[in-house]
Amino acid sequence: MKLSPWKKPTFVVLALAALTLLVLPVLSGCGSPARQARVSAPSPTPIPRPRAVEPAWRSIDRDALAARLGWGQVSRGDTTKRRIALTFDAGEDGGPAPAILDALKSAGLHCTFFLTGQFADKYPDLVKRIASDGHELGNHSYTHPKFTTLTPEQVSSEISRTEERVKLLTGLSTRPYFRFPYGAGSDALVKQINGMGYIGVLWTFDTLDSMGASSQTIIDRVAKYASPGAIVLMHCGFAEEAKALPLVIKELEGAGYQIVTLSEVLSP
C-alpha cells in the first residue's frame, strides 16, 4: 500500500518520537560514575561519641556505707579485695595540684580529695576541676587548726563553713567524710563530727611528702606498705608527690592493685 505524500512526514515524526522514548531512559543512566555516586550515595550515619564513664563512687550510698561501718573513724578499707585508695589533702598550697590531676586523668583514675575552706578560697578553679574530673570530695576543716584546741562551736564552724564553700563551688557535698588536720582528734571530737553527718577518716600509711620525702622515697614507701584495703595519705601541695605519682600508679597497678576512691575501698 502506498502512503500518500502528506502522510510521510507524519510517519517520520512518529518514528523519531518513538525512538526518543526508547533511547532517553538509557541516556539518563549515563554519565560519570562520580556524578552517579554523588546523586545516589546515602547520607553518612553519624558516629555516636562514647559517653564519659560515671565515677563508681557516685553509685554508692555513702551515708548507708558510713552507717554500716558504725560511723566512728576508719583507717583501712575492706581487705578482701586488692584495692587501695590514694587520698589527697588540699590544705593551703595548690601549686603542684594541676600536675597531680593530670597524672590521675591520664591514668583514668578517680581518687578522694580532702579540701579545706582556705584552699577553696585561694584556688576555686582547682576545686572546680577536682570535681569536674570526677574525684570524690571530703572535708578537711576551714583553716586547718588542731581540733583538740577548739571549742565545740569552733569545730562546728570549721566543718560547716567548708561544706558550704565547697558546695557553692561544685554543687557537691563533702559528707560523709572528714579528716582531722594532723590526724588530731579525740573520742569526743569523733562523736561530734558523727553527729554532723561525718565519719572520721585517718590513713593506713603516710607517704611523708609533707615531711620533705623525695619522690623516690615516696615511691619506695608506697611499694613497701601497700596492702589490700590501704588508705594512703598524700598531699596536693608538694612537688615531690606530683613527681612521684605517675610511678606510684604504675607500681601499684603492676602489683595487681586497683586504685579507687575512699567509698570504693570501704565498700565490701
Protein Blocks (a to p, Z undefined) as FASTA:
>chain_A
ZZdfklmmmmmmmmmmmmmmmmmmmmmmgccfklmmmmmpccddddddddddddfklmpc
fklmmmmnopaadfbdcfkbccdddddddfklmklmmmmmmmmmmnopacdddddfklmm
mmmmlmmmmmmnopacddebjnopafklpcfklmmmmmmmmmmmmmmmnopafbfcdcde
hhiacfklmmmmmmnopacdddfbdehlmnopafklmmmmmmmmgcehiacdddfkbfkl
mmmmmmmmmmmmmnopacddfklmmpZZ
